Amino acid sequence: MGLRGTRRPGRFKRDSVRHDGPLLLVTDTSSAYLNVALQRGSSLLSAHSTYQPLSHARALLPAIDLLLAEQGFKLVDVDGFGICLGPGSFTGLRVSMASIKALAYGTDKPALGIPAVAVLAASVGGDLPVGCLIDARKGEAYSALFSAPDGAGHRQPILPVEAGTPEGGLARLMGGVNGPITLVGSSCLSAPEELFAHSRLLLAEARWHLPDICTLARLCMERFERGETTTVEHLEPIYVGQPPIHKHRG
C-alpha cells in the first residue's frame, strides 16, 4: 500500500522559458487547498498550492494577481480559463466557479472545466485501472472508475461518479473490473486504513490523493487546443446528489 498523508503546500515553477502557445489561467478550490496555475502551450509556467481551509473566497483573487505579476502577465494576456469542476467542497467549488465566470465574462475569453475524478485518474501512473474515492463528508464518498491507459496513455471512464458510503463505493469500484486496481482520492486519507486492506487494491502515492494543479492545467490545455471550451453560462460545478445547503430543508 502507498503512504497516507497530505501534500506539501507551496509555490513552484516548472519552466523558466516561455514557449509559444495559448495562455491559460487554471484554478482549483475543490478541497482545502487553494490552487492556481499558468499554462502556456505544453509548458507549465508556474503553479501555487497552499493549504487554506475556509479562506478561499478571501485568497483566490489575490493569488491569481500574484501569479500573473510573477510571470509578467496581465489578465488581458490570458487566452482562456480552466477550472476543476468537482465533486468536492461545496463552498470551495462555488468560490472558484464564481471567480472564473467573472474573469471570463469580463475579458470575453472562453472557459472550460475538468471533473476532479478525471484529474485524479490522469495523475496516477502505472498500467492498472484507477478507482477514485473522494471524501464527501458526513460518512459519504464519491466513487468513479477509469480504465487502464490505452496506447496514447489516456484513461477512459468505466463507472461515472456516484455518491454512497466509502464501503459501498469501494465495493462498486472493485465490482467494475476484474483484477487489481489503483485507488486514489481523499477518502484514502480520511477513511479507516483497514478499509483498503485487500489484495486487489494498490493505493496511489499520497501526493495524488487530491486533484493535482499541474495535471489539471495540462488537461485543460489539451482540451483548449482541441476547441473544447464553453461559455460562462454553461460552466457549472459537478454536484452528486443535493448540495449541503439543500439537504436539511423541510
C-alpha positions in Angstrom: 0.0 0.0 0.0 1.0 3.6 -0.6 1.6 6.1 2.2 -1.2 8.0 3.7 -0.6 11.7 4.2 -1.2 15.2 2.8 0.6 17.2 0.1 3.2 19.8 0.8 2.0 23.3 0.2 4.0 25.9 -1.6 4.8 27.8 -4.8 6.7 26.1 -7.6 7.6 26.7 -11.2 8.2 24.2 -14.0 9.6 26.4 -16.8 11.7 29.5 -16.7 11.5 29.9 -20.5 8.1 30.8 -22.1 7.1 28.8 -25.1 4.6 29.7 -27.8 1.0 28.8 -27.4 -2.2 30.0 -25.7 -2.0 31.1 -22.1 -4.4 29.5 -19.7 -5.2 30.5 -16.1 -6.3 27.5 -14.1 -7.8 27.3 -10.6 -9.0 24.6 -8.2 -10.6 25.2 -4.8 -12.5 21.9 -4.6 -10.5 20.8 -1.5 -9.0 22.6 1.5 -6.1 23.7 -0.8 -6.1 26.8 -3.0 -4.5 26.0 -6.3 -3.7 28.4 -9.2 -1.5 27.8 -12.3 -0.5 29.4 -15.6 0.0 27.0 -18.5 1.3 28.2 -21.9 1.0 25.6 -24.6 2.6 22.4 -23.4 4.6 24.2 -20.6 3.6 24.9 -17.1 4.9 28.3 -16.3 4.0 28.5 -12.6 1.7 27.0 -10.0 0.8 27.9 -6.5 -0.7 25.5 -4.0 -1.5 26.4 -0.3 -3.5 24.8 2.4 -6.1 27.5 3.2 -9.3 25.9 4.5 -12.2 28.4 4.9 -10.4 31.2 3.2 -10.8 30.5 -0.5 -13.1 33.5 -1.0 -10.6 35.9 0.5 -7.4 34.4 -1.0 -8.2 33.3 -4.6 -8.2 36.6 -6.5 -5.0 37.9 -4.7 -3.3 34.6 -5.5 -4.3 35.0 -9.2 -3.0 38.6 -9.2 0.3 37.4 -7.6 0.8 34.6 -10.1 0.2 36.8 -13.1 2.5 39.5 -11.7 5.3 37.0 -11.0 5.2 35.9 -14.7 4.9 39.4 -16.1 1.4 39.0 -17.4 -1.8 40.9 -17.1 -5.3 39.5 -17.1 -5.8 40.7 -20.7 -2.9 38.4 -21.8 -4.8 35.3 -20.7 -6.4 33.4 -23.6 -8.8 31.2 -21.6 -9.6 29.9 -18.1 -9.7 26.4 -16.7 -11.3 25.1 -13.5 -11.7 21.8 -11.5 -15.4 21.1 -11.6 -15.5 18.8 -8.6 -17.2 17.0 -6.9 -15.6 18.4 -3.8 -16.2 21.1 -1.2 -19.5 22.8 -2.0 -18.3 26.2 -0.8 -14.9 25.9 -2.5 -16.4 24.9 -5.8 -18.8 27.9 -5.7 -15.9 30.3 -4.9 -13.7 29.2 -7.8 -16.7 29.0 -10.2 -17.9 32.5 -9.4 -14.4 33.9 -9.8 -13.6 32.2 -13.1 -17.0 33.1 -14.5 -16.5 36.7 -13.6 -13.0 36.8 -15.1 -14.0 35.0 -18.3 -17.0 37.3 -18.7 -15.1 40.4 -18.0 -12.3 39.6 -20.5 -14.7 37.9 -23.1 -12.5 34.8 -23.1 -13.6 31.1 -23.2 -13.5 28.7 -20.2 -13.6 25.0 -19.6 -13.7 22.6 -16.7 -12.3 19.2 -15.9 -14.0 16.8 -13.4 -12.0 16.1 -10.2 -12.1 12.4 -10.9 -10.6 12.8 -14.3 -7.7 14.8 -12.8 -7.1 12.2 -10.2 -7.1 9.3 -12.7 -4.8 11.2 -15.1 -2.3 11.9 -12.3 -1.8 8.2 -11.4 0.9 6.3 -13.3 1.0 2.5 -13.9 -1.0 0.2 -16.2 -3.8 -0.7 -13.8 -7.4 0.6 -13.9 -7.9 3.5 -11.5 -10.7 3.8 -8.9 -11.4 7.3 -7.4 -12.9 7.6 -4.0 -13.4 11.2 -2.8 -14.4 12.1 0.8 -17.9 13.7 0.7 -18.1 14.3 4.4 -20.8 13.0 6.8 -19.8 9.4 6.2 -20.2 9.5 2.4 -17.9 9.2 -0.6 -17.9 9.8 -4.3 -16.7 6.9 -6.4 -15.7 6.6 -10.1 -13.7 4.1 -12.2 -11.4 4.6 -15.1 -9.8 2.1 -17.4 -6.1 1.2 -17.7 -4.3 3.6 -20.0 -4.6 3.0 -23.8 -1.8 3.2 -26.3 -1.8 7.0 -26.0 -1.7 6.9 -22.2 -5.4 8.0 -21.9 -7.8 6.5 -19.4 -11.5 6.1 -20.3 -14.3 6.3 -17.8 -15.9 3.0 -16.9 -18.2 4.0 -14.0 -19.5 7.6 -13.6 -19.4 9.5 -10.3 -21.8 8.2 -7.8 -22.4 9.0 -4.1 -22.6 6.4 -1.3 -20.7 5.2 1.7 -17.0 4.6 1.4 -17.6 0.9 1.8 -20.3 0.8 -0.8 -18.2 3.0 -3.2 -15.2 0.7 -2.8 -17.3 -2.4 -3.5 -18.7 -0.7 -6.6 -15.2 0.0 -7.9 -13.9 -3.5 -7.3 -17.0 -4.9 -9.0 -16.4 -2.7 -12.1 -13.4 -4.7 -13.3 -11.6 -8.0 -12.7 -8.2 -7.9 -11.2 -6.3 -5.3 -9.2 -7.0 -1.6 -9.3 -5.1 1.5 -8.2 -7.1 3.5 -5.7 -6.8 7.3 -5.4 -8.8 10.1 -3.7 -9.2 11.9 -0.4 -11.1 9.0 1.2 -7.7 7.2 1.2 -6.6 9.9 3.7 -9.8 10.0 5.8 -11.3 6.5 5.9 -10.0 3.8 8.2 -6.9 2.2 6.8 -8.4 -1.3 7.4 -11.0 -0.5 4.6 -8.3 -0.7 2.0 -6.7 -4.0 3.2 -7.5 -6.1 0.2 -5.1 -7.9 -2.1 -6.7 -6.3 -5.2 -6.1 -2.7 -4.0 -3.0 -0.7 -4.6 -3.1 2.8 -3.0 -1.6 5.6 -5.1 1.1 7.8 -3.6 -0.3 10.1 -1.0 0.6 13.2 -3.1 -2.0 12.3 -5.7 -5.0 11.9 -3.4 -6.1 15.4 -4.0 -6.5 16.9 -7.5 -3.1 18.0 -8.8 -3.0 21.5 -10.2 -0.2 20.7 -12.7 -2.3 17.8 -14.1 -5.4 19.9 -14.2 -3.5 22.6 -16.1 -2.2 20.1 -18.7 -5.7 18.5 -19.2 -7.3 22.0 -19.6 -4.7 23.0 -22.2 -5.2 19.7 -24.2 -9.0 20.4 -24.3 -8.5 24.1 -25.0 -6.3 23.3 -28.0 -9.0 20.9 -29.3 -11.5 23.7 -29.1 -13.5 22.1 -26.2 -14.4 25.3 -24.5 -17.7 26.7 -23.3 -19.4 30.0 -22.4 -19.7 31.1 -18.8 -23.4 30.5 -18.9 -22.8 26.7 -19.5 -20.0 26.3 -17.0 -21.3 24.6 -13.8 -19.7 22.6 -11.0 -20.4 18.9 -10.6 -22.6 18.0 -7.7 -23.6 14.5 -6.9 -26.8 14.4 -5.1 -28.0 17.6 -3.4 -25.6 20.3 -2.2 -25.4 20.6 1.6 -27.4 23.8 1.6 -30.5 21.9 0.4 -30.2 18.7 2.5 -32.0 19.9 5.6 -34.8 21.8 4.1 -38.2 20.6 5.3 
